[in-house]
Amino acid sequence: MVIHSKLTVFFDQAFYRGVFEQWTPTGYQVARVTFGTQPPSAPQLQQVIWQRWPTLQWTAPTRVVVSETHHRVKQRQRQARVQHAAVVRQKQQAKRLAKRRGH
């Protein structure tokens, strides 16, 4: 079974907090950890991962449907470039026609 995990550390009011996210075949889950008033060091983060991982309070698994559109970024960029070029051509053509008519 493959588990993809991510830890985000942020400052929330008076405390540094961490949000663990994990994606498993059963779904997406989140757990939250409070580190304290000082930013956590790398050894502290490792300690949390190795020692507290089994006891983290995970949310119930939620099914997440991943859209494939994020994989097609280059294709969308090309389509946008082509559409923009078509609009520019139309404006240039309209400008030339207006100039010929003497407007």
Residue frames as a rotation matrix with the C-alpha (Angstrom) as fourth column:
MET 1
0.588 0.809 0.000 0.00
0.809 -0.588 0.000 0.00
0.000 0.000 -1.000 0.00
VAL 2
-0.474 -0.726 0.497 1.37
0.733 -0.639 -0.233 3.41
0.487 0.254 0.836 -0.99
ILE 3
0.555 0.567 -0.608 0.87
0.799 -0.567 0.200 6.38
-0.232 -0.597 -0.768 1.33
HIS 4
-0.245 -0.558 0.793 1.74
0.617 -0.721 -0.316 9.90
0.748 0.412 0.520 0.25
SER 5
0.434 0.346 -0.832 2.13
0.891 -0.298 0.341 12.31
-0.130 -0.890 -0.438 3.16
LYS 6
-0.126 -0.418 0.900 2.79
0.421 -0.844 -0.333 16.01
0.898 0.337 0.282 3.62
LEU 7
0.091 0.097 -0.991 3.50
0.975 -0.209 0.069 18.16
-0.201 -0.973 -0.114 6.68
THR 8
0.030 -0.028 0.999 2.74
0.394 -0.918 -0.038 21.89
0.919 0.395 -0.017 6.70
VAL 9
-0.220 -0.168 -0.961 3.96
0.967 -0.167 -0.192 23.98
-0.128 -0.972 0.199 9.66
PHE 10
-0.118 0.243 0.963 2.39
0.387 -0.882 0.270 27.40
0.914 0.405 0.010 10.24
PHE 11
-0.961 -0.175 -0.216 2.05
0.272 -0.423 -0.865 30.03
0.060 -0.889 0.454 12.98
ASP 12
-0.133 0.983 0.125 -1.51
0.434 -0.056 0.899 30.26
0.891 0.174 -0.420 14.29
GLN 13
0.823 0.421 0.381 -2.11
-0.055 -0.609 0.791 33.02
0.565 -0.672 -0.478 16.85
ALA 14
0.539 -0.637 0.551 0.33
-0.838 -0.341 0.426 32.16
-0.084 -0.691 -0.718 19.68
PHE 15
0.256 -0.384 0.887 1.41
-0.250 0.860 0.444 28.65
-0.934 -0.335 0.124 18.63
TYR 16
-0.498 -0.410 -0.764 3.21
-0.866 0.182 0.466 26.86
-0.052 0.894 -0.446 15.84
ARG 17
0.305 0.680 0.667 0.99
-0.469 0.717 -0.516 24.12
-0.829 -0.155 0.538 14.47
GLY 18
-0.818 -0.525 -0.233 1.52
-0.485 0.414 0.770 21.32
-0.308 0.743 -0.594 12.01
VAL 19
0.396 0.918 0.001 -0.98
-0.727 0.314 -0.610 19.75
-0.561 0.240 0.792 9.67
PHE 20
-0.745 -0.538 0.394 -0.25
-0.230 0.763 0.605 16.26
-0.626 0.360 -0.692 8.43
GLU 21
0.332 0.804 -0.493 -2.02
-0.870 0.059 -0.489 15.22
-0.364 0.591 0.720 5.25
GLN 22
-0.697 -0.563 0.444 -1.99
-0.317 0.797 0.514 11.71
-0.644 0.217 -0.734 3.87
TRP 23
0.185 0.665 -0.723 -3.39
-0.982 0.091 -0.168 10.18
-0.045 0.741 0.670 0.70
THR 24
-0.676 -0.310 0.669 -4.01
-0.353 0.933 0.075 6.44
-0.647 -0.186 -0.740 0.82
PRO 25
-0.922 0.374 -0.099 -6.01
0.089 0.455 0.886 4.04
0.376 0.808 -0.453 -1.34
THR 26
-0.327 0.846 -0.421 -8.87
0.945 0.296 -0.139 4.43
0.007 -0.444 -0.896 1.17
GLY 27
0.676 0.625 0.390 -8.92
0.644 -0.758 0.099 8.24
0.357 0.185 -0.915 0.91
TYR 28
-0.189 -0.651 0.735 -7.55
0.147 -0.759 -0.635 11.53
0.971 -0.012 0.239 2.23
GLN 29
0.589 0.337 -0.734 -6.92
0.746 0.122 0.655 12.12
0.311 -0.933 -0.180 5.94
VAL 30
0.092 -0.510 0.855 -5.68
-0.132 -0.858 -0.497 15.01
0.987 -0.067 -0.147 8.07
ALA 31
0.473 -0.007 -0.881 -4.15
0.851 0.261 0.455 15.24
0.227 -0.965 0.129 11.57
ARG 32
0.559 -0.227 0.797 -3.11
-0.129 -0.974 -0.186 18.34
0.819 0.001 -0.574 13.51
VAL 33
0.221 -0.593 -0.775 -0.20
0.937 0.350 0.000 18.80
0.271 -0.725 0.633 15.95
THR 34
0.940 -0.013 0.341 0.66
-0.100 -0.966 0.239 21.78
0.326 -0.258 -0.909 18.17
PHE 35
0.237 -0.948 -0.213 4.41
0.590 0.315 -0.743 22.40
0.772 0.050 0.634 18.54
GLY 36
0.143 -0.179 -0.973 4.46
0.926 -0.324 0.195 25.33
-0.350 -0.929 0.119 20.97
THR 37
0.821 0.228 -0.523 5.48
0.169 -0.973 -0.158 28.98
-0.545 0.041 -0.838 20.90
GLN 38
-0.075 -0.917 -0.392 8.89
-0.541 -0.293 0.788 28.44
-0.838 0.271 -0.475 19.28
PRO 39
0.451 0.212 -0.867 9.32
-0.882 0.253 -0.397 27.28
0.135 0.944 0.301 15.67
PRO 40
0.838 -0.118 0.533 10.04
-0.095 0.930 0.356 23.54
-0.537 -0.349 0.768 15.56
SER 41
-0.097 -0.936 -0.338 13.54
-0.854 -0.096 0.512 22.43
-0.512 0.338 -0.790 14.60
ALA 42
-0.007 0.023 -1.000 14.30
-0.812 0.584 0.019 19.63
0.584 0.812 0.014 12.16
PRO 43
-0.885 -0.331 -0.327 15.06
-0.104 0.826 -0.553 17.15
0.453 -0.456 -0.766 14.99
GLN 44
-0.669 0.715 0.206 11.74
-0.365 -0.075 -0.928 18.02
-0.648 -0.695 0.311 16.66
LEU 45
0.134 0.721 -0.680 9.89
-0.981 0.002 -0.192 17.39
-0.137 0.693 0.708 13.40
GLN 46
-0.358 -0.348 -0.867 11.65
-0.521 0.845 -0.124 14.04
0.775 0.407 -0.483 12.98
GLN 47
-0.992 -0.010 0.126 10.74
-0.117 0.451 -0.885 13.12
-0.048 -0.893 -0.448 16.55
VAL 48
-0.245 0.969 -0.021 7.08
-0.701 -0.192 -0.687 13.89
-0.670 -0.154 0.726 15.92
ILE 49
0.172 0.299 -0.939 7.09
-0.934 0.352 -0.058 11.83
0.313 0.887 0.340 12.73
TRP 50
-0.481 -0.473 -0.738 8.86
-0.315 0.879 -0.358 8.81
0.818 0.060 -0.572 14.22
GLN 51
-0.990 -0.008 -0.138 7.36
0.124 0.395 -0.910 8.74
0.062 -0.919 -0.390 17.71
ARG 52
-0.571 0.811 -0.129 3.91
-0.268 -0.333 -0.904 10.29
-0.776 -0.482 0.407 17.43
TRP 53
-0.704 0.289 -0.649 2.87
-0.681 -0.013 0.732 9.12
0.203 0.957 0.205 13.94
PRO 54
-0.751 0.441 -0.491 1.07
0.328 0.895 0.302 5.98
0.573 0.066 -0.817 15.21
THR 55
-0.470 0.569 -0.675 -0.88
0.825 0.010 -0.565 7.98
-0.315 -0.822 -0.474 17.82
LEU 56
-0.980 0.128 -0.155 -1.95
-0.172 -0.933 0.316 10.92
-0.105 0.336 0.936 15.62
GLN 57
-0.257 0.962 0.087 -5.68
0.250 0.153 -0.956 11.57
-0.933 -0.224 -0.280 15.61
TRP 58
-0.988 -0.126 0.087 -6.55
0.104 -0.134 0.986 11.22
-0.113 0.983 0.145 11.91
THR 59
-0.291 0.922 -0.255 -9.85
-0.828 -0.377 -0.415 12.36
-0.478 0.091 0.873 10.45
ALA 60
0.277 0.474 0.836 -12.10
0.082 0.855 -0.512 9.79
-0.957 0.210 0.198 8.83
PRO 61
-0.724 -0.584 0.367 -10.94
0.384 0.101 0.918 8.87
-0.573 0.805 0.152 5.31
THR 62
0.292 0.764 -0.576 -12.58
-0.223 -0.531 -0.818 11.01
-0.930 0.367 0.016 2.64
ARG 63
0.157 -0.174 0.972 -12.75
0.860 0.509 -0.048 9.94
-0.486 0.843 0.230 -0.98
VAL 64
0.088 -0.218 -0.972 -11.09
-0.258 -0.947 0.189 12.51
-0.962 0.235 -0.140 -3.22
VAL 65
0.675 0.127 0.726 -11.54
0.650 0.361 -0.668 12.61
-0.347 0.924 0.161 -6.96
VAL 66
-0.188 -0.840 -0.508 -8.36
0.211 -0.540 0.815 13.91
-0.959 0.046 0.279 -8.57
SER 67
0.837 0.470 -0.280 -8.93
-0.109 -0.359 -0.927 15.94
-0.536 0.807 -0.249 -11.69
GLU 68
0.269 -0.758 0.594 -6.63
0.846 0.481 0.231 15.19
-0.461 0.440 0.771 -14.60
THR 69
0.885 0.116 0.452 -6.60
0.367 -0.770 -0.521 18.80
0.287 0.627 -0.724 -15.75
HIS 70
0.765 -0.642 -0.057 -3.54
-0.416 -0.560 0.717 19.61
-0.492 -0.524 -0.695 -13.64
HIS 71
0.094 -0.742 0.664 -1.55
0.404 0.638 0.655 17.20
-0.910 0.207 0.359 -15.80
ARG 72
0.190 0.092 0.977 -2.38
0.982 0.004 -0.191 19.16
-0.021 0.996 -0.090 -18.95
VAL 73
0.363 -0.090 -0.927 -0.88
0.339 -0.914 0.221 22.52
-0.868 -0.395 -0.302 -18.08
LYS 74
-0.683 -0.703 -0.198 1.24
0.039 -0.305 0.952 22.77
-0.729 0.642 0.236 -21.23
GLN 75
-0.608 0.530 0.591 -1.70
0.788 0.310 0.532 21.84
0.099 0.789 -0.606 -23.43
ARG 76
0.476 0.810 -0.342 -3.87
0.847 -0.527 -0.070 24.54
-0.237 -0.256 -0.937 -21.82
GLN 77
0.001 -0.554 -0.832 -1.08
0.111 -0.827 0.551 27.09
-0.994 -0.093 0.060 -22.28
ARG 78
-0.896 -0.337 0.291 -0.88
0.289 0.057 0.956 26.24
-0.339 0.940 0.046 -25.99
GLN 79
-0.173 0.920 0.353 -4.65
0.969 0.095 0.227 26.51
0.175 0.381 -0.908 -26.38
ALA 80
0.508 0.331 -0.795 -4.68
0.579 -0.815 0.031 29.89
-0.638 -0.476 -0.605 -24.65
ARG 81
-0.441 -0.759 -0.479 -1.86
0.034 -0.548 0.836 31.13
-0.897 0.352 0.268 -26.93
VAL 82
-0.825 0.182 0.535 -3.75
0.565 0.257 0.784 29.99
0.005 0.949 -0.315 -30.04
GLN 83
0.213 0.976 -0.046 -7.01
0.977 -0.211 0.040 31.58
0.029 -0.053 -0.998 -28.87
HIS 84
0.298 -0.177 -0.938 -5.25
0.330 -0.903 0.275 34.84
-0.896 -0.391 -0.211 -28.01
ALA 85
-0.774 -0.631 -0.048 -3.55
0.133 -0.236 0.963 34.92
-0.619 0.739 0.267 -31.42
ALA 86
-0.473 0.684 0.555 -6.95
0.859 0.217 0.464 34.42
0.197 0.696 -0.690 -33.11
VAL 87
0.520 0.667 -0.534 -8.44
0.778 -0.627 -0.025 37.35
-0.352 -0.403 -0.845 -31.17
VAL 88
-0.103 -0.655 -0.748 -5.47
0.091 -0.755 0.649 39.57
-0.990 -0.001 0.138 -32.08
ARG 89
-0.880 -0.208 0.427 -5.83
0.409 0.127 0.904 38.62
-0.242 0.970 -0.026 -35.76
GLN 90
0.003 0.965 0.264 -9.55
0.991 -0.039 0.130 39.46
0.136 0.261 -0.956 -35.69
LYS 91
0.527 0.161 -0.834 -8.86
0.473 -0.872 0.130 42.88
-0.706 -0.463 -0.536 -34.16
GLN 92
-0.502 -0.788 -0.357 -6.13
0.039 -0.433 0.901 43.60
-0.864 0.438 0.248 -36.71
GLN 93
-0.724 0.299 0.621 -8.39
0.689 0.280 0.669 42.56
0.026 0.912 -0.408 -39.57
ALA 94
0.385 0.910 -0.151 -11.22
0.918 -0.394 -0.037 44.76
-0.094 -0.124 -0.988 -38.26
LYS 95
0.227 -0.402 -0.887 -8.79
0.210 -0.869 0.447 47.66
-0.951 -0.288 -0.113 -37.98
ARG 96
-0.820 -0.558 0.128 -7.59
0.202 -0.073 0.977 47.20
-0.535 0.827 0.173 -41.58
LEU 97
-0.339 0.786 0.517 -11.19
0.923 0.170 0.346 47.03
0.184 0.594 -0.783 -42.87
ALA 98
0.560 0.551 -0.619 -12.09
0.703 -0.711 0.004 50.19
-0.438 -0.437 -0.786 -40.97
LYS 99
-0.197 -0.737 -0.646 -9.04
0.078 -0.669 0.739 51.95
-0.977 0.095 0.189 -42.40
ARG 100
-0.849 -0.098 0.519 -9.97
0.497 0.184 0.848 50.96
-0.178 0.978 -0.108 -45.94
ARG 101
0.086 0.972 0.218 -13.48
0.979 -0.124 0.165 52.31
0.187 0.199 -0.962 -45.47
GLY 102
-0.354 -0.324 0.877 -12.01
0.314 -0.925 -0.215 55.59
0.881 0.199 0.429 -44.37
HIS 103
0.729 0.668 -0.150 -13.16
0.327 -0.147 0.933 55.62
0.602 -0.729 -0.326 -40.79
